[in-house]
Amino acid sequence: MGNVAIELRNISKRFGSVVANKDVNLSVYNGEILSLLGENGSGKTTLMNMISGIYFPDEGQILIDGKEAVISSPKDAFDYKIGMIHQHFKLVDVFSAAENIVLGLENEGKFDINAISKKVQEISDKYGFDIDPRKKIYEMSVSEKQTVEIIKVLYRGANILILDEPTAVLTPQETQKLFKILRSMRDDGKAIIIITHKLHEVLSLSDRVAVLRKGEYIGTVNTAETDEAQLTEMMVGQKIDLNIERSEPENPVDRLEVNNISCVSREGVKLLDDVSFTARSGEILGIAGIAGSGQRELLEAIAGLQHLNDGQILYHNPKTGDVENLRDKTPLQIRELGVRLSFVPEDRLGMGLVGNMDIIDNMMLRSYKKGRTVFVERKAPKELANKIINDLQVVTPSASTPVRRLSGGNVQKVLVGREIAASPTVLMAAYPVRGLDINSSYTIYNLLNEQKKKGVAVIFVGEDLDVLIELCDRIMVIGSGRITGIVDGRTAKKEEIGILMTKTERSDDNE
Amino acid sequence: MSSKRLAQHSEPLLHITKRDAMVWYKGVIIRAIAIVAALIVCSALIVLLTKLNPLDVYSEMIEGSFGTERKFWILLQNIAMLLCISLAVTPAFKMKFWNLGAEGQVLVGALASAACMFYFKEVRMGDTLPLVYEAPLSNAVLIPMMLVASMAAGIIWAVIPAIFKAIWGTNESLFTLMMNYVAMQLVAFFIMVWVPNGSSVMGIINPNTESGWLPELFGQKYGFNILIVGLLTVAMYIYLKYSKQGYEISVVGESENTARYIGINVKKVIIRTLIVSGAICGIAGFLLVSGTNYTVSKDIAGGMGFTAIMVAWLAKFNPGMMVITSFLVVFMQRGAGAIATTFGLNQSVSDILTGIIIFFIIGCEFFINYKVNLRTKHKEG
């Protein structure tokens, strides 16, 4: 291990009354990979944003190569050879890789694609990237875009690299490739910080792990001397059982039958292509796939929010035994048919809830039409709000607090609580644990499991393959709007799902 | 990469951070400070420009609004009209439908009332003196007819852009704005038709029988205007806060996606809300003709359709608060007018004062939503 590349002393940062970081002390050495571990909202990204010049610390010092540094803009950060690769890429879509890489550099007059390409090639060869400098960003896969971001900071001579949740959008195979590159950069003497909350990645990649909890620095441990249980305890502050229970489905019957549905966007892109599957009562059907492969459209089609060009969605009513076609019905018509369909959408505050309304008014979203008068009835929603706050331990000053003021986990509890309160027969949840801390995530898994035991057909769209494999009875893999396979959750391997996730893309290339 | 250049970087002087929810009384204090600061700046300006004692000027402003009983009732009347139009734009704005067409909607409402009065105007009976006039319709028939006609006209003017927005997604701001000009020309056209002498000024209609005039109430000329607007204020408050339709308006305004998700028919809500909005604008037009001017002109709305947007917005679309904000705006306009006449000042001076005060009132919202932190000295590590 080399010298200290960057040292943080007593760094604090506040946003209003929220303390994002409090007295954080941290050192990173040249030639090491440090994982910055912590739950969502623990202040990891804020801390790194202060190093990369996006925020300025309220208190404390940053030392680079032993000298105090003042980083008040991203440009200063570059001058200190710090480069950050953000979770959401900051690239210009219509520019080529090379143009994005040199964008904002003030030197050497003319744009010389050959000279840039040569330098990009040198960097690529050195660390094992594979990139075409002339390719436009919009033609690239997520993993290629990430490569451009990494080369961009290396091109600027970055010595300290910060990667914010770099594997969130990658398939298992792409993750392995990225790790290989990161290791070769480490061996070249660079200091690398990766922000993550995935424990198995921390253990397989990093040399040391620094843990933050609620904005406070908890400690740093050598990866070789620790395990998942200890890291979780540091992260959460208490011991946690990391196993998700999975019961055998009881008398599963077909509840929702999707037959050959297709849907085309306004621009003529096929969002869903001949999708067929069956969701059964009393089981959890997982849906895996790279983000944006048609998961959202699929759920919205079932919920009556997406116009279909072809196919049918059949609902088997458990009470009457009737079979209803839900295609092209509005959410209201679906409910009037007696179909108890609950939907926890991906966009919680933009679709599932109204951020500026309080918990009571958000409960009313599903029930405001009840009653014969022209006035809304607030008593039942108020009782429901208080019941959910008690049952799911929602942390909120009161039931009349706007939901946007709640933390991510509590927002999700309010939403899931409301959807479950309608005693559904089909429950769809899109990324229900995204951004949630470990405790809240397990609360949500338990709620889904409870519904499963009650005989609800649960459809769970997830991004963490480990969770999907532990929780779901069956896992359906979707790639570019097509179903590429349905596997048994009890026997599936992560690699197998990873291959299915990218299958359609490959067959497209061959066409 | 010289370390010299790096050493020059220093912490920015000001940080601006968003505030959390503020205790209500702090908000009141900040607004009070803003008004006091505005008055101080105005005083300085008055002394500088006119060498008058600012205290005299301010007392004259108060005098101008509250000085006599008559002035007080005019103040109330002006507040009522501005408040009425503010109430009209509120449901649309709450739905984030940027209705800039209140001016035009009020105008066509006024035109409809005037048309009813004109086509059923008083007729002279015989040629003998004293002249005797008779109205063809009794007020019990004519006034309700005018009200309905005005509301219908306001609704038509508001619902046209609403339908285009709901079905084809056109830009409602431009559309409603353009409709104002159409309304203005329409009024000008009808006055030309009704007043053939080419003066393009419509005199008072039915001056003898007062047919189609709202009667006095509580012995006051404007009694009915004030009562009707008062009732509308309460009704709008209840409509927005407690009715199912009001709830739908809030949801559509906050997030159309959420509205779709729970099965609200967004198109229907947009059109229905603009019907409400247009109808109230129509009522405002009716009150301006039947309860105030007894005639129509293309300046009858006097820009209130736009001032109302500011009044509604400052009150955060709460009808109760709008009573206060419309009072504030009308008080300043009347006060400014009073000092202009009393001290023989140019009308521009009062416009400048009004501008300064409104600037401070709106500007203080920034300090209610954000906090400005000065640079703090680094702790030596």
Interface residues (C-beta under 8 A of the other chain):
Chain A: R9 N10 F15 G16 S17 V18 F56 D58 E59 G60 Q61 K67 E68 A69 V70 I71 S72 S73 D76 D79 Y80 K81 A303 G304 L305 T330 P331 L332 R335 F343 P345 D347 G350 M351 G352 L353 V354 G355 N356 M357 D361 M364 L365 R366 Y368 K369 V374 F375 V376 R405
Chain B: M1 S3 R5 L6 H9 S10 E11 P12 H15 T17 K18 R19 D20 A21 Y242 S243 K244 Q245 G246 Y247 E248 S250 V251 E254 S255 N257 T258 R260 Y261 I262 G263 N265 K371 T376 H378 K379 G381
